[in-house]
Amino acid sequence: MARNQFWEVDRAFHATCVYNYLLRFRRIELDRDDLTTNERASFQAAYDEGMPAVRYLMDTLELLDEHFTVHGRELLANLRYQTDQL
């Protein structure tokens, strides 16, 4: 079995939240005019690598929405909105 292939729902939710904030931070940094070439390349690579991961996690969580309470599904919907804004 591949490492990290199966995660608990709460762990996946946590990771998705973290990715959302990190990707927002990276996007803000990429909008700066004072980055060096290396800094820009580093932020861009991190952003580009993170986007497929957060999309995969978000899609997977939505398939598992029966494991969430009503409040949890509201949080999940908000997380989807945030992810779609990236």
GIZI-V307609 format. One record per run of one state. SS is the DSSP state (a for helix, b for strand, c for the rest). FROM is the first residue (numbers start at 1). TO is the last residue. Records with the same first field share a line. If there is no record, write none. Layout:
SS: FROM-TO / FROM-TO
This chain:
c: 1-8 / 31-36 / 64-64 / 68-69 / 85-86
a: 9-30 / 37-63 / 65-67 / 70-84
